[in-house]
Amino acid sequence: MQKLLFALKQTDGRRYNGLTVLELERALFWGGLQFQAFETAVLTAVVAAAGCYYGGLLALNVMAGGYATLKLECRYAWHFRQSELRRK
């Protein structure tokens, strides 16, 4: 992923300069979900391994059938924040 991000920055530095690896991964996953580019097995694996905020949010959206409502995503964000505070 680092190599891909480096190549993107080389092709269009102004557009991709501030992009981080995590943001790139998130964009690729969301794009793949939106255009149904992944096989079901890939989505199932992502849902099972969702360990970060964006992975969990992707899992929530997959389980909701594509895109969850804004209310559901806000509830998820609140619960995620609470679990992070408890962990700390």
Distance bins in CASP14 RR format, pairs under 12 A and 6 or more apart:
PFRMAT RR
TARGET T0000
AUTHOR 0000-0000-0000
RMODE 2
METHOD distances of the structure
MODEL  1
1 7 0 0 0 0 0 1 0 0 0 0 0
1 8 0 0 0 0 0 1 0 0 0 0 0
1 19 0 0 0 0 0 1 0 0 0 0 0
1 20 0 0 0 0 0 1 0 0 0 0 0
1 21 1 0 1 0 0 0 0 0 0 0 0
1 22 0 0 0 0 1 0 0 0 0 0 0
1 23 0 0 0 0 0 1 0 0 0 0 0
1 24 1 0 0 1 0 0 0 0 0 0 0
1 25 1 0 0 1 0 0 0 0 0 0 0
1 26 0 0 0 0 0 1 0 0 0 0 0
1 27 0 0 0 0 0 1 0 0 0 0 0
1 28 0 0 0 0 1 0 0 0 0 0 0
1 29 0 0 0 0 0 1 0 0 0 0 0
2 8 0 0 0 0 0 1 0 0 0 0 0
2 9 0 0 0 0 0 1 0 0 0 0 0
2 19 0 0 0 0 0 1 0 0 0 0 0
2 20 0 0 0 0 0 1 0 0 0 0 0
2 21 1 0 0 1 0 0 0 0 0 0 0
2 22 0 0 0 0 0 1 0 0 0 0 0
2 24 0 0 0 0 1 0 0 0 0 0 0
2 25 0 0 0 0 0 1 0 0 0 0 0
3 9 0 0 0 0 0 1 0 0 0 0 0
3 10 0 0 0 0 0 1 0 0 0 0 0
3 21 0 0 0 0 0 1 0 0 0 0 0
3 24 0 0 0 0 0 1 0 0 0 0 0
4 10 0 0 0 0 0 1 0 0 0 0 0
4 11 0 0 0 0 0 1 0 0 0 0 0
4 16 0 0 0 0 0 1 0 0 0 0 0
4 19 0 0 0 0 0 1 0 0 0 0 0
4 21 0 0 0 0 1 0 0 0 0 0 0
4 24 1 0 0 1 0 0 0 0 0 0 0
4 25 0 0 0 0 1 0 0 0 0 0 0
4 27 0 0 0 0 0 1 0 0 0 0 0
4 28 0 0 0 0 1 0 0 0 0 0 0
5 11 0 0 0 0 0 1 0 0 0 0 0
5 12 0 0 0 0 0 1 0 0 0 0 0
5 13 0 0 0 0 0 1 0 0 0 0 0
5 16 1 0 0 1 0 0 0 0 0 0 0
5 17 0 0 0 0 0 1 0 0 0 0 0
5 18 0 0 0 0 1 0 0 0 0 0 0
5 19 1 0 0 1 0 0 0 0 0 0 0
5 20 1 0 0 1 0 0 0 0 0 0 0
5 21 1 0 1 0 0 0 0 0 0 0 0
5 22 0 0 0 0 0 1 0 0 0 0 0
5 23 0 0 0 0 1 0 0 0 0 0 0
5 24 1 0 1 0 0 0 0 0 0 0 0
5 25 0 0 0 0 1 0 0 0 0 0 0
5 27 0 0 0 0 0 1 0 0 0 0 0
5 28 0 0 0 0 0 1 0 0 0 0 0
6 13 0 0 0 0 0 1 0 0 0 0 0
6 16 0 0 0 0 1 0 0 0 0 0 0
6 17 0 0 0 0 0 1 0 0 0 0 0
6 19 0 0 0 0 0 1 0 0 0 0 0
6 21 0 0 0 0 1 0 0 0 0 0 0
6 24 0 0 0 0 0 1 0 0 0 0 0
7 13 0 0 0 0 0 1 0 0 0 0 0
7 16 0 0 0 0 1 0 0 0 0 0 0
7 19 0 0 0 0 0 1 0 0 0 0 0
7 24 0 0 0 0 0 1 0 0 0 0 0
8 14 0 0 0 0 0 1 0 0 0 0 0
8 15 0 0 0 0 1 0 0 0 0 0 0
8 16 1 0 1 0 0 0 0 0 0 0 0
8 17 0 0 0 0 1 0 0 0 0 0 0
8 18 0 0 0 0 0 1 0 0 0 0 0
8 19 1 0 0 1 0 0 0 0 0 0 0
8 20 0 0 0 0 0 1 0 0 0 0 0
8 21 0 0 0 0 0 1 0 0 0 0 0
8 23 0 0 0 0 0 1 0 0 0 0 0
8 24 1 0 0 1 0 0 0 0 0 0 0
8 27 0 0 0 0 0 1 0 0 0 0 0
8 28 0 0 0 0 0 1 0 0 0 0 0
9 15 0 0 0 0 1 0 0 0 0 0 0
9 16 1 0 1 0 0 0 0 0 0 0 0
9 17 1 0 0 1 0 0 0 0 0 0 0
9 18 0 0 0 0 1 0 0 0 0 0 0
9 19 1 0 0 1 0 0 0 0 0 0 0
9 20 0 0 0 0 0 1 0 0 0 0 0
9 21 0 0 0 0 0 1 0 0 0 0 0
9 24 0 0 0 0 0 1 0 0 0 0 0
10 16 0 0 0 0 1 0 0 0 0 0 0
10 17 0 0 0 0 0 1 0 0 0 0 0
11 17 0 0 0 0 0 1 0 0 0 0 0
12 18 0 0 0 0 0 1 0 0 0 0 0
12 19 0 0 0 0 0 1 0 0 0 0 0
13 19 0 0 0 0 1 0 0 0 0 0 0
16 23 0 0 0 0 1 0 0 0 0 0 0
16 24 0 0 0 0 1 0 0 0 0 0 0
16 27 0 0 0 0 0 1 0 0 0 0 0
17 23 0 0 0 0 0 1 0 0 0 0 0
18 24 0 0 0 0 0 1 0 0 0 0 0
19 25 0 0 0 0 0 1 0 0 0 0 0
19 26 0 0 0 0 0 1 0 0 0 0 0
19 27 0 0 0 0 1 0 0 0 0 0 0
19 28 0 0 0 0 0 1 0 0 0 0 0
20 26 0 0 0 0 1 0 0 0 0 0 0
20 27 0 0 0 0 0 1 0 0 0 0 0
20 54 0 0 0 0 0 1 0 0 0 0 0
21 27 0 0 0 0 0 1 0 0 0 0 0
21 28 0 0 0 0 0 1 0 0 0 0 0
21 52 0 0 0 0 0 1 0 0 0 0 0
21 54 0 0 0 0 0 1 0 0 0 0 0
22 28 0 0 0 0 0 1 0 0 0 0 0
22 29 0 0 0 0 0 1 0 0 0 0 0
22 52 1 0 0 1 0 0 0 0 0 0 0
22 53 0 0 0 0 1 0 0 0 0 0 0
22 54 1 0 0 1 0 0 0 0 0 0 0
22 55 0 0 0 0 0 1 0 0 0 0 0
23 29 0 0 0 0 0 1 0 0 0 0 0
23 30 0 0 0 0 0 1 0 0 0 0 0
23 54 0 0 0 0 1 0 0 0 0 0 0
24 30 0 0 0 0 0 1 0 0 0 0 0
24 31 0 0 0 0 0 1 0 0 0 0 0
24 54 0 0 0 0 0 1 0 0 0 0 0
25 31 0 0 0 0 0 1 0 0 0 0 0
25 32 0 0 0 0 0 1 0 0 0 0 0
25 46 0 0 0 0 0 1 0 0 0 0 0
25 52 0 0 0 0 1 0 0 0 0 0 0
25 53 0 0 0 0 0 1 0 0 0 0 0
25 54 1 0 0 1 0 0 0 0 0 0 0
25 55 0 0 0 0 1 0 0 0 0 0 0
25 58 0 0 0 0 1 0 0 0 0 0 0
26 32 0 0 0 0 0 1 0 0 0 0 0
26 33 0 0 0 0 0 1 0 0 0 0 0
26 46 0 0 0 0 0 1 0 0 0 0 0
26 52 0 0 0 0 1 0 0 0 0 0 0
26 53 0 0 0 0 1 0 0 0 0 0 0
26 54 1 0 1 0 0 0 0 0 0 0 0
26 55 0 0 0 0 1 0 0 0 0 0 0
26 56 0 0 0 0 0 1 0 0 0 0 0
26 57 0 0 0 0 1 0 0 0 0 0 0
26 58 0 0 0 0 1 0 0 0 0 0 0
26 61 0 0 0 0 0 1 0 0 0 0 0
27 33 0 0 0 0 0 1 0 0 0 0 0
27 34 0 0 0 0 0 1 0 0 0 0 0
27 54 0 0 0 0 1 0 0 0 0 0 0
27 58 0 0 0 0 0 1 0 0 0 0 0
28 34 0 0 0 0 0 1 0 0 0 0 0
28 35 0 0 0 0 0 1 0 0 0 0 0
28 37 0 0 0 0 1 0 0 0 0 0 0
28 38 0 0 0 0 0 1 0 0 0 0 0
28 42 0 0 0 0 0 1 0 0 0 0 0
28 46 0 0 0 0 0 1 0 0 0 0 0
28 54 0 0 0 0 0 1 0 0 0 0 0
28 55 0 0 0 0 0 1 0 0 0 0 0
28 58 0 0 0 0 0 1 0 0 0 0 0
29 35 0 0 0 0 0 1 0 0 0 0 0
29 37 0 0 0 0 1 0 0 0 0 0 0
29 38 0 0 0 0 1 0 0 0 0 0 0
29 42 0 0 0 0 1 0 0 0 0 0 0
29 43 0 0 0 0 1 0 0 0 0 0 0
29 45 0 0 0 0 0 1 0 0 0 0 0
29 46 1 0 0 1 0 0 0 0 0 0 0
29 47 0 0 0 0 0 1 0 0 0 0 0
29 49 0 0 0 0 0 1 0 0 0 0 0
29 50 0 0 0 0 0 1 0 0 0 0 0
29 52 0 0 0 0 0 1 0 0 0 0 0
29 54 1 0 0 1 0 0 0 0 0 0 0
29 55 1 0 0 1 0 0 0 0 0 0 0
29 56 0 0 0 0 0 1 0 0 0 0 0
29 57 0 0 0 0 1 0 0 0 0 0 0
29 58 1 0 1 0 0 0 0 0 0 0 0
29 59 0 0 0 0 0 1 0 0 0 0 0
29 61 0 0 0 0 1 0 0 0 0 0 0
29 62 0 0 0 0 1 0 0 0 0 0 0
30 37 0 0 0 0 0 1 0 0 0 0 0
30 38 0 0 0 0 0 1 0 0 0 0 0
30 46 0 0 0 0 0 1 0 0 0 0 0
30 54 0 0 0 0 1 0 0 0 0 0 0
30 55 0 0 0 0 0 1 0 0 0 0 0
30 57 0 0 0 0 1 0 0 0 0 0 0
30 58 1 0 0 1 0 0 0 0 0 0 0
30 61 0 0 0 0 1 0 0 0 0 0 0
30 62 0 0 0 0 0 1 0 0 0 0 0
30 66 0 0 0 0 0 1 0 0 0 0 0
30 67 0 0 0 0 1 0 0 0 0 0 0
31 37 1 0 0 1 0 0 0 0 0 0 0
31 38 0 0 0 0 1 0 0 0 0 0 0
31 58 0 0 0 0 0 1 0 0 0 0 0
31 61 0 0 0 0 0 1 0 0 0 0 0
31 66 0 0 0 0 0 1 0 0 0 0 0
31 67 0 0 0 0 0 1 0 0 0 0 0
32 38 1 0 1 0 0 0 0 0 0 0 0
32 39 0 0 0 0 0 1 0 0 0 0 0
32 42 0 0 0 0 1 0 0 0 0 0 0
32 43 0 0 0 0 1 0 0 0 0 0 0
32 46 0 0 0 0 0 1 0 0 0 0 0
32 58 0 0 0 0 1 0 0 0 0 0 0
32 61 0 0 0 0 0 1 0 0 0 0 0
32 62 0 0 0 0 0 1 0 0 0 0 0
32 66 0 0 0 0 0 1 0 0 0 0 0
33 40 0 0 0 0 0 1 0 0 0 0 0
33 42 0 0 0 0 0 1 0 0 0 0 0
33 43 1 0 0 1 0 0 0 0 0 0 0
33 46 0 0 0 0 1 0 0 0 0 0 0
33 47 0 0 0 0 0 1 0 0 0 0 0
33 54 0 0 0 0 0 1 0 0 0 0 0
33 55 0 0 0 0 0 1 0 0 0 0 0
33 57 0 0 0 0 0 1 0 0 0 0 0
33 58 1 0 0 1 0 0 0 0 0 0 0
33 59 0 0 0 0 0 1 0 0 0 0 0
33 60 0 0 0 0 0 1 0 0 0 0 0
33 61 1 0 0 1 0 0 0 0 0 0 0
33 62 1 0 0 1 0 0 0 0 0 0 0
33 63 0 0 0 0 0 1 0 0 0 0 0
33 64 0 0 0 0 0 1 0 0 0 0 0
33 65 0 0 0 0 1 0 0 0 0 0 0
33 66 1 0 0 1 0 0 0 0 0 0 0
33 67 0 0 0 0 1 0 0 0 0 0 0
33 68 0 0 0 0 0 1 0 0 0 0 0
34 58 0 0 0 0 0 1 0 0 0 0 0
34 61 0 0 0 0 1 0 0 0 0 0 0
34 62 0 0 0 0 0 1 0 0 0 0 0
34 66 0 0 0 0 1 0 0 0 0 0 0
34 67 0 0 0 0 1 0 0 0 0 0 0
35 66 0 0 0 0 0 1 0 0 0 0 0
36 42 0 0 0 0 0 1 0 0 0 0 0
36 43 0 0 0 0 1 0 0 0 0 0 0
36 62 0 0 0 0 0 1 0 0 0 0 0
36 65 0 0 0 0 0 1 0 0 0 0 0
36 66 0 0 0 0 1 0 0 0 0 0 0
36 67 0 0 0 0 0 1 0 0 0 0 0
37 43 0 0 0 0 0 1 0 0 0 0 0
38 44 0 0 0 0 1 0 0 0 0 0 0
38 45 0 0 0 0 1 0 0 0 0 0 0
38 46 1 0 0 1 0 0 0 0 0 0 0
38 47 0 0 0 0 0 1 0 0 0 0 0
38 58 0 0 0 0 0 1 0 0 0 0 0
38 62 0 0 0 0 1 0 0 0 0 0 0
38 66 0 0 0 0 0 1 0 0 0 0 0
39 45 0 0 0 0 1 0 0 0 0 0 0
39 46 0 0 0 0 0 1 0 0 0 0 0
40 46 0 0 0 0 0 1 0 0 0 0 0
40 47 0 0 0 0 0 1 0 0 0 0 0
40 62 0 0 0 0 1 0 0 0 0 0 0
40 65 0 0 0 0 0 1 0 0 0 0 0
41 47 0 0 0 0 0 1 0 0 0 0 0
41 48 0 0 0 0 0 1 0 0 0 0 0
42 48 0 0 0 0 0 1 0 0 0 0 0
42 49 0 0 0 0 0 1 0 0 0 0 0
42 58 0 0 0 0 0 1 0 0 0 0 0
42 62 0 0 0 0 0 1 0 0 0 0 0
43 49 0 0 0 0 0 1 0 0 0 0 0
43 50 0 0 0 0 0 1 0 0 0 0 0
43 55 0 0 0 0 0 1 0 0 0 0 0
43 58 0 0 0 0 1 0 0 0 0 0 0
43 59 0 0 0 0 1 0 0 0 0 0 0
43 61 0 0 0 0 1 0 0 0 0 0 0
43 62 1 0 1 0 0 0 0 0 0 0 0
43 63 0 0 0 0 1 0 0 0 0 0 0
43 65 0 0 0 0 0 1 0 0 0 0 0
43 66 0 0 0 0 1 0 0 0 0 0 0
44 50 0 0 0 0 0 1 0 0 0 0 0
44 58 0 0 0 0 0 1 0 0 0 0 0
44 59 0 0 0 0 1 0 0 0 0 0 0
44 62 0 0 0 0 1 0 0 0 0 0 0
44 63 0 0 0 0 0 1 0 0 0 0 0
45 55 0 0 0 0 0 1 0 0 0 0 0
45 58 0 0 0 0 0 1 0 0 0 0 0
45 59 0 0 0 0 0 1 0 0 0 0 0
45 62 0 0 0 0 0 1 0 0 0 0 0
46 52 0 0 0 0 0 1 0 0 0 0 0
46 54 0 0 0 0 0 1 0 0 0 0 0
46 55 1 0 0 1 0 0 0 0 0 0 0
46 56 0 0 0 0 1 0 0 0 0 0 0
46 57 0 0 0 0 0 1 0 0 0 0 0
46 58 1 0 0 1 0 0 0 0 0 0 0
46 59 1 0 0 1 0 0 0 0 0 0 0
46 60 0 0 0 0 0 1 0 0 0 0 0
46 61 0 0 0 0 0 1 0 0 0 0 0
46 62 1 0 0 1 0 0 0 0 0 0 0
46 63 0 0 0 0 0 1 0 0 0 0 0
47 55 0 0 0 0 1 0 0 0 0 0 0
47 56 1 0 0 1 0 0 0 0 0 0 0
47 57 0 0 0 0 0 1 0 0 0 0 0
47 58 1 0 0 1 0 0 0 0 0 0 0
47 59 1 0 1 0 0 0 0 0 0 0 0
47 60 0 0 0 0 1 0 0 0 0 0 0
47 61 0 0 0 0 1 0 0 0 0 0 0
47 62 1 0 1 0 0 0 0 0 0 0 0
47 63 1 0 0 1 0 0 0 0 0 0 0
47 64 0 0 0 0 0 1 0 0 0 0 0
47 65 0 0 0 0 0 1 0 0 0 0 0
47 66 0 0 0 0 0 1 0 0 0 0 0
48 55 0 0 0 0 0 1 0 0 0 0 0
48 56 0 0 0 0 0 1 0 0 0 0 0
48 58 0 0 0 0 0 1 0 0 0 0 0
48 59 0 0 0 0 1 0 0 0 0 0 0
48 62 0 0 0 0 0 1 0 0 0 0 0
48 63 0 0 0 0 0 1 0 0 0 0 0
49 55 0 0 0 0 1 0 0 0 0 0 0
49 56 0 0 0 0 1 0 0 0 0 0 0
49 58 0 0 0 0 0 1 0 0 0 0 0
49 59 0 0 0 0 1 0 0 0 0 0 0
50 56 1 1 0 0 0 0 0 0 0 0 0
50 57 0 0 0 0 1 0 0 0 0 0 0
50 58 1 0 0 1 0 0 0 0 0 0 0
50 59 1 0 1 0 0 0 0 0 0 0 0
50 60 0 0 0 0 1 0 0 0 0 0 0
50 61 0 0 0 0 0 1 0 0 0 0 0
50 62 0 0 0 0 1 0 0 0 0 0 0
50 63 0 0 0 0 0 1 0 0 0 0 0
50 76 0 0 0 0 0 1 0 0 0 0 0
50 80 0 0 0 0 0 1 0 0 0 0 0
51 57 0 0 0 0 0 1 0 0 0 0 0
51 58 0 0 0 0 0 1 0 0 0 0 0
51 59 0 0 0 0 1 0 0 0 0 0 0
51 80 0 0 0 0 0 1 0 0 0 0 0
51 83 0 0 0 0 0 1 0 0 0 0 0
51 84 0 0 0 0 0 1 0 0 0 0 0
52 58 0 0 0 0 1 0 0 0 0 0 0
52 59 0 0 0 0 0 1 0 0 0 0 0
52 80 0 0 0 0 1 0 0 0 0 0 0
52 84 0 0 0 0 0 1 0 0 0 0 0
53 59 0 0 0 0 0 1 0 0 0 0 0
53 60 0 0 0 0 0 1 0 0 0 0 0
53 73 0 0 0 0 0 1 0 0 0 0 0
53 76 0 0 0 0 1 0 0 0 0 0 0
53 77 0 0 0 0 1 0 0 0 0 0 0
53 79 0 0 0 0 0 1 0 0 0 0 0
53 80 1 0 1 0 0 0 0 0 0 0 0
53 81 0 0 0 0 1 0 0 0 0 0 0
53 83 0 0 0 0 0 1 0 0 0 0 0
53 84 0 0 0 0 1 0 0 0 0 0 0
54 60 0 0 0 0 0 1 0 0 0 0 0
54 61 0 0 0 0 0 1 0 0 0 0 0
54 73 0 0 0 0 0 1 0 0 0 0 0
54 76 0 0 0 0 0 1 0 0 0 0 0
54 77 0 0 0 0 0 1 0 0 0 0 0
54 80 0 0 0 0 0 1 0 0 0 0 0
55 61 0 0 0 0 1 0 0 0 0 0 0
55 62 0 0 0 0 1 0 0 0 0 0 0
55 63 0 0 0 0 0 1 0 0 0 0 0
55 76 0 0 0 0 0 1 0 0 0 0 0
55 80 0 0 0 0 0 1 0 0 0 0 0
56 62 0 0 0 0 1 0 0 0 0 0 0
56 63 0 0 0 0 1 0 0 0 0 0 0
56 64 0 0 0 0 0 1 0 0 0 0 0
56 68 0 0 0 0 0 1 0 0 0 0 0
56 73 0 0 0 0 0 1 0 0 0 0 0
56 76 1 0 0 1 0 0 0 0 0 0 0
56 77 0 0 0 0 0 1 0 0 0 0 0
56 79 0 0 0 0 0 1 0 0 0 0 0
56 80 1 0 0 1 0 0 0 0 0 0 0
56 83 0 0 0 0 0 1 0 0 0 0 0
57 63 0 0 0 0 0 1 0 0 0 0 0
57 64 0 0 0 0 0 1 0 0 0 0 0
57 66 0 0 0 0 0 1 0 0 0 0 0
57 67 0 0 0 0 0 1 0 0 0 0 0
57 68 0 0 0 0 1 0 0 0 0 0 0
57 70 0 0 0 0 0 1 0 0 0 0 0
57 72 0 0 0 0 0 1 0 0 0 0 0
57 73 1 0 0 1 0 0 0 0 0 0 0
57 74 0 0 0 0 0 1 0 0 0 0 0
57 75 0 0 0 0 0 1 0 0 0 0 0
57 76 1 0 0 1 0 0 0 0 0 0 0
57 77 1 0 0 1 0 0 0 0 0 0 0
57 79 0 0 0 0 0 1 0 0 0 0 0
57 80 0 0 0 0 1 0 0 0 0 0 0
58 64 0 0 0 0 0 1 0 0 0 0 0
58 65 0 0 0 0 0 1 0 0 0 0 0
58 66 0 0 0 0 1 0 0 0 0 0 0
58 67 0 0 0 0 0 1 0 0 0 0 0
58 68 0 0 0 0 0 1 0 0 0 0 0
58 73 0 0 0 0 0 1 0 0 0 0 0
58 76 0 0 0 0 0 1 0 0 0 0 0
59 65 0 0 0 0 0 1 0 0 0 0 0
59 66 0 0 0 0 0 1 0 0 0 0 0
59 68 0 0 0 0 0 1 0 0 0 0 0
59 73 0 0 0 0 0 1 0 0 0 0 0
59 76 0 0 0 0 1 0 0 0 0 0 0
59 80 0 0 0 0 0 1 0 0 0 0 0
60 66 0 0 0 0 1 0 0 0 0 0 0
60 67 0 0 0 0 1 0 0 0 0 0 0
60 68 1 0 1 0 0 0 0 0 0 0 0
60 69 0 0 0 0 0 1 0 0 0 0 0
60 72 1 0 0 1 0 0 0 0 0 0 0
60 73 1 0 0 1 0 0 0 0 0 0 0
60 74 0 0 0 0 0 1 0 0 0 0 0
60 75 0 0 0 0 1 0 0 0 0 0 0
60 76 1 0 1 0 0 0 0 0 0 0 0
60 77 0 0 0 0 0 1 0 0 0 0 0
60 79 0 0 0 0 0 1 0 0 0 0 0
60 80 0 0 0 0 1 0 0 0 0 0 0
61 67 1 0 1 0 0 0 0 0 0 0 0
61 68 1 0 1 0 0 0 0 0 0 0 0
61 69 0 0 0 0 0 1 0 0 0 0 0
61 70 0 0 0 0 0 1 0 0 0 0 0
61 72 0 0 0 0 1 0 0 0 0 0 0
61 73 1 0 0 1 0 0 0 0 0 0 0
61 76 0 0 0 0 1 0 0 0 0 0 0
62 68 0 0 0 0 1 0 0 0 0 0 0
63 72 0 0 0 0 0 1 0 0 0 0 0
63 76 0 0 0 0 0 1 0 0 0 0 0
64 70 0 0 0 0 0 1 0 0 0 0 0
64 71 0 0 0 0 0 1 0 0 0 0 0
64 72 1 0 0 1 0 0 0 0 0 0 0
64 73 0 0 0 0 1 0 0 0 0 0 0
64 75 0 0 0 0 0 1 0 0 0 0 0
64 76 0 0 0 0 0 1 0 0 0 0 0
65 72 0 0 0 0 0 1 0 0 0 0 0
66 72 0 0 0 0 0 1 0 0 0 0 0
66 73 0 0 0 0 0 1 0 0 0 0 0
67 73 0 0 0 0 1 0 0 0 0 0 0
68 74 0 0 0 0 1 0 0 0 0 0 0
68 75 0 0 0 0 1 0 0 0 0 0 0
68 76 1 0 0 1 0 0 0 0 0 0 0
68 77 0 0 0 0 0 1 0 0 0 0 0
69 75 0 0 0 0 1 0 0 0 0 0 0
69 76 0 0 0 0 0 1 0 0 0 0 0
70 76 0 0 0 0 0 1 0 0 0 0 0
70 77 0 0 0 0 0 1 0 0 0 0 0
71 77 0 0 0 0 0 1 0 0 0 0 0
71 78 0 0 0 0 0 1 0 0 0 0 0
72 78 0 0 0 0 0 1 0 0 0 0 0
72 79 0 0 0 0 0 1 0 0 0 0 0
73 79 0 0 0 0 0 1 0 0 0 0 0
73 80 0 0 0 0 0 1 0 0 0 0 0
74 80 0 0 0 0 0 1 0 0 0 0 0
74 81 0 0 0 0 0 1 0 0 0 0 0
75 81 0 0 0 0 0 1 0 0 0 0 0
75 82 0 0 0 0 0 1 0 0 0 0 0
76 82 0 0 0 0 0 1 0 0 0 0 0
76 83 0 0 0 0 0 1 0 0 0 0 0
77 83 0 0 0 0 0 1 0 0 0 0 0
77 84 0 0 0 0 0 1 0 0 0 0 0
78 84 0 0 0 0 0 1 0 0 0 0 0
78 85 0 0 0 0 0 1 0 0 0 0 0
79 85 0 0 0 0 0 1 0 0 0 0 0
79 86 0 0 0 0 0 1 0 0 0 0 0
80 86 0 0 0 0 0 1 0 0 0 0 0
80 87 0 0 0 0 0 1 0 0 0 0 0
81 87 0 0 0 0 0 1 0 0 0 0 0
81 88 0 0 0 0 0 1 0 0 0 0 0
82 88 0 0 0 0 0 1 0 0 0 0 0
END
